[in-house]
């Protein structure tokens, strides 16, 4: 979830929110 990320790992937003690539 987030901006342009389709790689949600745990929780948060794709843009440095915990998910995405982080």
Z-matrix of the N, CA and C atoms (Angstrom, degrees):
N
C 1 1.471
C 2 1.531 1 111.63
N 3 1.301 2 117.67 1 163.79
C 4 1.464 3 120.33 2 179.25
C 5 1.508 4 111.12 3 126.86
N 6 1.329 5 116.16 4 -131.20
C 7 1.463 6 121.14 5 -177.50
C 8 1.520 7 109.68 6 -89.38
N 9 1.335 8 115.95 7 -101.07
C 10 1.461 9 118.84 8 -178.56
C 11 1.513 10 110.18 9 -108.93
N 12 1.339 11 116.69 10 49.95
C 13 1.450 12 120.20 11 -179.29
C 14 1.521 13 110.16 12 -122.01
N 15 1.314 14 116.34 13 129.93
C 16 1.456 15 120.39 14 176.42
C 17 1.524 16 108.35 15 -117.04
N 18 1.333 17 115.58 16 39.62
C 19 1.459 18 120.71 17 -176.07
C 20 1.528 19 110.27 18 -133.93
N 21 1.323 20 116.70 19 50.79
C 22 1.464 21 120.77 20 -179.58
C 23 1.532 22 110.47 21 -65.38
N 24 1.301 23 116.09 22 126.12
C 25 1.469 24 120.15 23 179.69
C 26 1.524 25 110.60 24 -98.85
N 27 1.328 26 115.90 25 -69.11
C 28 1.464 27 119.10 26 -179.49
C 29 1.525 28 109.99 27 -108.47
N 30 1.328 29 115.93 28 -93.55
C 31 1.456 30 119.88 29 -179.27
C 32 1.513 31 109.95 30 -145.03
N 33 1.312 32 116.57 31 154.08
C 34 1.452 33 121.05 32 179.93
C 35 1.509 34 110.93 33 120.34
N 36 1.314 35 117.04 34 -171.06
C 37 1.452 36 121.60 35 -178.40
C 38 1.524 37 109.68 36 -94.81
N 39 1.329 38 116.35 37 158.02
C 40 1.456 39 120.88 38 -179.67
C 41 1.512 40 111.81 39 -65.20
N 42 1.315 41 117.32 40 -31.83
C 43 1.459 42 120.70 41 -177.12
C 44 1.523 43 110.88 42 -86.57
N 45 1.313 44 116.36 43 78.21
C 46 1.455 45 121.53 44 177.32
C 47 1.511 46 112.93 45 59.86
N 48 1.313 47 116.84 46 36.27
C 49 1.451 48 119.46 47 -178.73
C 50 1.518 49 112.53 48 -107.89
N 51 1.321 50 115.69 49 3.64
C 52 1.452 51 118.81 50 -178.73
C 53 1.521 52 110.98 51 119.28
N 54 1.335 53 116.31 52 -32.04
C 55 1.455 54 120.51 53 178.87
C 56 1.512 55 110.73 54 -98.04
N 57 1.314 56 116.47 55 -142.97
C 58 1.466 57 120.15 56 178.11
C 59 1.519 58 111.88 57 56.06
N 60 1.332 59 115.61 58 -128.19
C 61 1.450 60 120.35 59 -177.85
C 62 1.526 61 111.62 60 -87.24
N 63 1.314 62 116.29 61 -17.05
C 64 1.465 63 119.05 62 -176.54
C 65 1.520 64 109.12 63 -76.30
